[in-house]
Amino acid sequence: MNFIKLLLFSLFLISVNTYSQVEVNKISHNGRDRYITTTIGYPVPGVYIPMNQKEPSTVLNPDGTGVIQAEDLSKSKMNWGIECTEEGIPIFREGFNSASYTFWYRPNDSDIWVNSQFSIHFAKKKMFLMGERVKEYVDYNVQ
């Protein structure tokens, strides 16, 4: 009977630990390993477009896939992530009412990872991708 209780308790701990971890992927850029995640505590997935325009757009899916549209309006499927530590802690620079992250993406037809800037402007409730593409967000953590 004690063995069954111990087994059930162990399975419970393993399942809780498995579902609570942030997914981290290792990428290589210029011979250096880096780590990326799609989870940083803010709603990063969504559609990013230049202000007062409809195109070109970038779509970021929660699973790390997406579609990036070039200036000529051609679209490419891609994988993406925000740079983090090996443990999944996002790496960022804090500014006045903002945070700046390194955004990594790789078009599916390429083996090369490209980096760009991703920033969150807390007072404006906006996220900027690649400097010009923007998405508004709702901060559910406000108390």
Sine and cosine of phi, psi and omega as CSV:
sin_phi,cos_phi,sin_psi,cos_psi,sin_omega,cos_omega
0.00,0.00,-0.67,0.74,0.04,-1.00
-0.90,0.43,-0.56,0.83,0.02,-1.00
-0.90,0.44,-0.66,0.75,0.00,-1.00
-0.91,0.41,-0.67,0.74,0.04,-1.00
-0.88,0.47,-0.69,0.72,0.01,-1.00
-0.90,0.44,-0.66,0.75,0.02,-1.00
-0.90,0.44,-0.73,0.69,0.01,-1.00
-0.90,0.45,-0.67,0.74,0.03,-1.00
-0.89,0.45,-0.66,0.75,0.02,-1.00
-0.90,0.44,-0.69,0.73,0.04,-1.00
-0.89,0.46,-0.63,0.78,0.03,-1.00
-0.89,0.46,-0.74,0.67,0.00,-1.00
-0.89,0.46,-0.66,0.75,0.01,-1.00
-0.90,0.43,-0.69,0.72,-0.03,-1.00
-0.92,0.38,-0.63,0.77,0.03,-1.00
-0.91,0.42,-0.69,0.72,-0.01,-1.00
-0.91,0.41,-0.62,0.78,-0.01,-1.00
-0.91,0.41,-0.69,0.73,-0.06,-1.00
-0.99,0.16,-0.25,0.97,-0.05,-1.00
-1.00,-0.09,-0.11,0.99,-0.04,-1.00
-1.00,0.10,0.57,-0.82,0.08,-1.00
-0.99,0.16,0.68,-0.73,0.02,-1.00
-0.97,0.23,0.79,-0.62,0.01,-1.00
-0.85,-0.53,0.74,-0.68,0.04,-1.00
-0.89,-0.46,0.63,-0.78,0.03,-1.00
-0.99,-0.11,0.75,-0.66,0.07,-1.00
-0.83,-0.56,0.26,-0.97,0.03,-1.00
-0.82,-0.57,0.74,-0.67,0.02,-1.00
-0.65,-0.76,0.85,-0.52,-0.03,-1.00
0.80,0.60,0.67,0.75,0.05,-1.00
0.97,0.25,0.15,0.99,-0.01,-1.00
-0.88,-0.47,0.74,-0.67,0.04,-1.00
-0.98,0.20,0.66,-0.75,0.07,-1.00
-0.71,-0.70,0.26,-0.96,-0.03,-1.00
-0.82,-0.57,0.64,-0.77,0.01,-1.00
-0.75,-0.66,0.43,-0.90,0.07,-1.00
-0.60,-0.80,0.29,-0.96,0.08,-1.00
-0.96,-0.28,0.00,1.00,-0.06,-1.00
-0.91,-0.41,0.93,-0.38,0.01,-1.00
-0.80,-0.60,0.11,0.99,0.00,-1.00
1.00,-0.06,0.04,1.00,0.06,-1.00
-0.74,-0.67,0.41,-0.91,-0.06,-1.00
-0.98,0.22,0.97,0.23,-0.03,-1.00
-0.92,0.38,-0.70,0.72,-0.02,-1.00
-0.84,0.54,0.55,-0.84,0.01,-1.00
0.50,-0.86,-0.23,-0.97,-0.02,-1.00
-0.95,-0.30,0.79,-0.61,0.01,-1.00
-0.91,-0.40,0.80,-0.61,0.01,-1.00
-0.68,-0.74,0.41,-0.91,0.09,-1.00
-0.88,0.47,0.51,-0.86,-0.03,-1.00
-0.84,0.55,0.68,-0.73,0.04,-1.00
0.86,0.52,0.47,0.88,0.06,-1.00
-0.71,-0.71,0.19,-0.98,0.06,-1.00
-0.94,-0.35,-0.36,0.93,-0.02,-1.00
-0.57,-0.82,0.39,-0.92,-0.07,1.00
-0.97,0.26,0.51,-0.86,-0.07,-1.00
-0.87,-0.49,0.31,-0.95,0.14,-0.99
-0.75,-0.66,0.79,-0.62,0.02,-1.00
-0.93,-0.36,0.84,-0.54,0.04,-1.00
-0.93,-0.36,0.88,-0.48,0.04,-1.00
-1.00,0.00,0.46,-0.89,-0.01,-1.00
-0.87,0.49,-0.41,0.91,-0.05,-1.00
-1.00,0.08,0.11,0.99,0.03,-1.00
1.00,0.00,0.16,0.99,0.09,-1.00
-0.95,-0.30,0.13,-0.99,0.02,-1.00
0.08,-1.00,-0.14,-0.99,0.01,-1.00
-0.69,-0.72,0.76,-0.65,0.05,-1.00
-0.90,-0.43,0.70,-0.71,-0.02,-1.00
-0.94,-0.33,0.79,-0.61,0.00,-1.00
-0.98,0.19,0.12,-0.99,0.02,-1.00
-0.86,0.51,-0.51,0.86,0.04,-1.00
-0.99,0.13,0.12,0.99,0.06,-1.00
0.96,0.28,0.18,0.98,0.12,-0.99
-0.97,0.23,0.57,-0.82,-0.07,-1.00
-0.93,-0.37,0.58,-0.81,0.06,-1.00
-0.71,-0.71,0.70,-0.72,0.12,-0.99
-0.96,0.29,0.50,-0.87,-0.06,-1.00
-0.49,-0.87,0.21,-0.98,0.19,-0.98
-0.92,-0.40,0.52,-0.85,-0.06,-1.00
-0.56,-0.83,0.24,-0.97,0.08,-1.00
-0.09,-1.00,0.28,-0.96,0.06,-1.00
-0.97,-0.23,0.72,-0.69,-0.04,-1.00
-0.88,0.47,0.67,-0.74,-0.03,-1.00
-0.56,-0.83,0.05,-1.00,0.11,-0.99
-0.98,0.18,0.13,-0.99,0.02,-1.00
-0.88,0.48,-0.44,0.90,0.00,-1.00
-1.00,0.08,-0.14,0.99,0.03,-1.00
0.99,-0.16,0.18,0.98,0.01,-1.00
-1.00,0.08,0.87,-0.50,-0.04,-1.00
-0.87,0.49,0.63,-0.78,0.05,-1.00
-0.99,-0.16,0.84,-0.55,-0.03,-1.00
-0.54,-0.84,0.30,-0.95,0.12,-0.99
-0.94,-0.35,0.79,-0.62,-0.02,-1.00
-1.00,0.02,0.72,-0.70,0.07,-1.00
-0.87,-0.50,-0.13,-0.99,0.06,-1.00
-0.97,0.26,0.94,-0.33,-0.01,-1.00
0.89,0.46,0.48,0.88,0.03,-1.00
-0.42,-0.91,0.24,-0.97,0.12,-0.99
-0.64,-0.77,0.66,-0.75,-0.04,-1.00
-0.88,-0.47,0.77,-0.64,-0.04,-1.00
-0.86,-0.51,0.26,-0.97,0.14,-0.99
-0.99,-0.15,0.86,-0.52,0.01,-1.00
-0.99,-0.13,0.79,-0.61,0.03,-1.00
-0.91,-0.41,0.68,-0.74,0.10,-0.99
-0.58,-0.81,0.43,-0.90,0.01,-1.00
-0.65,-0.76,0.91,-0.41,0.09,-1.00
-0.86,0.51,0.58,-0.81,-0.05,-1.00
-0.89,0.46,-0.39,0.92,0.01,-1.00
-1.00,-0.03,0.27,0.96,-0.02,-1.00
-0.67,-0.74,0.39,-0.92,0.09,-1.00
-0.97,-0.23,0.02,1.00,-0.10,-0.99
-0.98,-0.18,0.79,-0.62,0.08,-1.00
-1.00,0.08,0.68,-0.73,-0.01,-1.00
-0.89,-0.46,0.64,-0.76,0.04,-1.00
-0.94,-0.34,0.44,-0.90,0.02,-1.00
-0.46,-0.89,0.02,-1.00,-0.02,-1.00
-0.99,-0.11,0.62,-0.79,0.13,-0.99
-0.78,-0.63,0.80,-0.60,-0.01,-1.00
-0.71,-0.70,0.50,-0.86,0.04,-1.00
-0.89,-0.46,0.79,-0.61,0.02,-1.00
-0.93,-0.36,0.98,-0.22,-0.19,-0.98
-0.91,0.41,-0.66,0.75,-0.03,-1.00
-0.92,0.39,-0.59,0.81,-0.01,-1.00
-1.00,0.08,-0.25,0.97,-0.07,-1.00
0.85,0.53,0.72,0.69,0.00,-1.00
-0.75,-0.66,0.52,-0.86,0.10,-1.00
-0.89,-0.46,0.72,-0.70,-0.01,-1.00
-0.91,-0.40,0.74,-0.67,0.03,-1.00
-0.87,-0.50,0.77,-0.63,0.01,-1.00
0.86,0.51,0.45,0.89,0.08,-1.00
0.99,0.14,-0.55,0.83,-0.11,-0.99
-0.89,-0.46,-0.42,0.91,-0.05,-1.00
-1.00,0.04,0.71,-0.70,-0.17,-0.99
-0.73,-0.69,0.47,-0.88,0.08,-1.00
-0.62,-0.79,0.71,-0.71,0.10,-0.99
-1.00,0.08,0.48,-0.88,0.01,-1.00
-0.64,-0.77,0.30,-0.96,0.07,-1.00
-0.95,-0.32,0.78,-0.63,0.00,-1.00
-1.00,-0.06,0.97,-0.25,-0.01,-1.00
-0.99,0.14,-0.08,1.00,-0.02,-1.00
-1.00,0.00,-0.02,1.00,-0.01,-1.00
-0.93,0.37,0.70,-0.71,-0.05,-1.00
-0.94,-0.33,0.00,0.00,0.00,0.00
